[in-house]
Amino acid sequence: MNGILCAGDMYLERIADNGAGLGLIGPLNTTKLEIKPTSESKSRKSTKKASYGQLLDDVIIPGATEITIAIDDQPSEVVEMALQGQAEAINQGAGNLAAVAVTLLKGRWTELPNSNLVAAAASVTDSSNADAALDIGADVEINWADGLIRPVVGGALENGGPVKVTASFNALTGTRVKGGLASSNRYRLVLKGKNLANRKPIRLNVPLCTLSPSNGTDFMAADYVSTELTGKVILVSENGVPYSYEEHEVLA
């Protein structure tokens, strides 16, 4: 006799609309993986005087199996799931802003076309004053990393106005998740682990399930962001069972 206390590596694979698997991601640090079978009771009640309301028959009919997982690893694939989005590569090559015209507003930041700017050799000119040079620091302030510019209180352009910005920017690569565009929410789930109670290897296999976010993504949470996904297990006819749990004997 033993209990179940599992440590394991969970992998997810998105299933495309044509049924093809798109490759496993993981292992993902999973803080919850719950399988919950449901059922429906079909009862036949007595209407006879002596036994009115008592059950004459009761049949339990299996229903949909519900699945809930929580993941605190947040690679772009999981963020994609949390935002029901589609990921795409960011590939900004290095380049230059050449006298880019923008209008500054008093006490407000204005966003430039590019971020990751280089301070060296950058310049700002006043378009309303024959393109007179402005002092970066005394007249205008630039947030180089985020590509923002604003007038400085007490500077030559304190009340704002049109300027031209010249600067170079570094290359920028990464991943962009475009939220709310997911066209598929079907996944295959595999858990490969160990039951710590008896040290035996275990495996949980869910060939097909739907998953969608059941909580919001708090990007400013005081603790690590965790994505919770819920859905239902789908029977794949070729497999014969909706899901399976295995515990293996280790042979010498």
N, C-alpha and C positions, 0 to 999 in steps of 0.2 A: 504494500500500500504506500502511495506517495502522492504529494500534491503537485501542483503545476506552478512553477516560478521560472519564467522564461527570460533568457537573454538571447537576442537574435539580430540578424541583419535583414532588413526589409528592403525589397526592390519593387519598383513600379514600372510598368510598361504601358505607355499610351497606345491604344488601338485605334487605327485610322478608320475612316468611314468605310473603306473597302475591306476591313477585317484584318489588314496586315499590322503586325506589331512593329513599333518604331524603336525598339531597343530598350533594355532595362536601364534605369537610373538607380543609383544607390551604391553601397548600403546607406540608408537614411536613418538618422537617429529618431526612433519612433517611441513616443512616450505613452501611446495608447493604440491598441489594435483589438477592437472588440467585434466579435461575430455574434449576432443576436437572431436566432431563429424565431419566427413568429408562426402562429397557428390560429385556426378558426374552429370553433366548436359548433357542430351541427347536432341539435338536440330534438328529441321527439317527446312531447309532454302528454301526460294523461289528462283526459277530459272527463273521466268517469267520476261518479259521485264519491266513491270511497277513496280514490287516490288522485283527485284533481290537482294538477300542478306538479306532480312528481314525474321524474324522468323515466321514460321507458327505454330510451336509447340515447347514447351520446357518442358521436364520432368526432375525433380530432383530425382535422385536415391541415396538412402542412401549408404554410403561407410563404410569403417572400422572406428571404433572409436579409437582415439589415447589417451594414458594416460601418464602423466608425474608426477612423485613424487620426492620430495627432502626431505631427512632425515638427521638431524644432530645428532641424537642419533646414536651411533656406537657400539652396542653390536656385539658379534662375528657373529651373524646371518646376520646382515647388512653388515659387512665387507666381509662375505662370498659372498653376492650378489654383492658387489662392485668389488670384485676380480674374480667373476665367479668361485668361488672355492668350496672346500669341507672342512668342519671343522672336526677336530679330537682332542681328548683329549691328553694333555701332562701329563704324569705321570712318572716322574723320581724319583725313590726311592733314599734314601740316600745311599752313598757308599764311595769307596776309589779309588784313583789313586795310584797304587803300582808300584813305580819306572818306570813310563811311559816314554819311550824314545821319545824325540823330538829333532829337530835340530833348534837352534836359528840362526837368520840372523841379521847381523849388522844393527842397526837402525830400525828394523821391529818387529812387533808383530807376535807371533806364537800362533795359537789357540789350546787349550788343548781339550781333548775329552769331558770334562764336564765343566759346569759353576756353579755358586753359591758355590764357593769353601770356605773352612774354613781355616783361616790363622793359627790357633793354630796347632802346631806340624807339619806344612808343612816343606818340605826340598827339596833342589835342589842340585844335584851333577854333577860334570864335568866328563863326560864319557871318555874324551880324556886324563884325568889326574888321572887315578886310582880311579875314583869316589870321588875325593876330594870335600868336602863340599863347596858350594857357599853361599855367604851371600845374603839373600833376602833383597834387599834394596840397598846394595852397589854394588853387582855384577849383580843381575837380579831384574827386577821389575815385579810384578804379579798384574794383575787386577782380584781381587778375584770374583767379581760379574759376570764378563763376561767370565772368564776362559781364559785369555790371558797372555802371558809371553814374555819378551824381555830383551836383554842384556842392561846393564847400561853403558853409556859413562864413560870411566875411570875405569871400573870394570875389574875383572879378565878375563872376557869372552867378552870384548868389541866388538871383531870382529865376535862373534858368534861361534857356534860349537855345538856338540852333548851333551845333558844333560839328566838326569833322574829326573822326578818330582814325589814326593810323597806328597799326600794331601788327605783330606777327602772332600766330597761335600754333601751339604744338599739336602733334597728332593725338587722337583720342580714340581708344577702342573699348569695347565692352558689349553689354547686352541690354536691349530695351524690351520691356514687356508692355505690349499694347493691350490694356485691360478691356474686358467685356466683349472680346471677339472670339472666344473659344467656340469651335465648331464641333468638337468631340469631347465627351467626358467619360469615355469608356476606357477601362484599364485592366491589366492583369497584375495580380499581386502575388509575390512570393516572399515568405519568411523562412529563412534558414537559420536555425539557432540551436539552443541547448536548454533542456529542462534542468535547472540547477538543483532541483530537489532529488533527482536520481542520476544526474550527469549524462543522460541519454540525448543524442541528437534528435531534433524535431524539425518538422517541415510543415508549413501551412501553405496551401496552394489554392488560389482563387483564380480560375482561368479567365473569368470575365465579370466585371462589376462596373456600376456607375459610381462616380464620385463627384461631389460638388462641395464648395466651401460652406461650412455651417457657422463660421464666425468671421468677424471682420479682421482686417490686417491693421493693427495699430503700429504705425511706423515710429511713433514716439513713445512706445511703452517703456516703463521703467525696468522691465525684465525682458528676457529673450522672447522674440516673436515666435509664436507657435501657430501652425496652420492645422485646423481641424477640418476633416473632410468626412462627409457621410454619404451613403448611397445604398444601393441594393445589389445583391448578387444575382447574376443572370445565368440560367442553365444553358450551357453549350452542349447541344445534342451529341456532338461527337465524343464528348468526354463522359457523358452519362450521369455525372454528379455535379452539383453546383460548386462544391468546394470540398477539400479534404485536409485532414490533419494526420500527420504521421509521426510516430515515435520509433526510432530505430534502435535495434540491439547492436552493440559494438562487438564485432567478432574478433577474437584473438588471431 
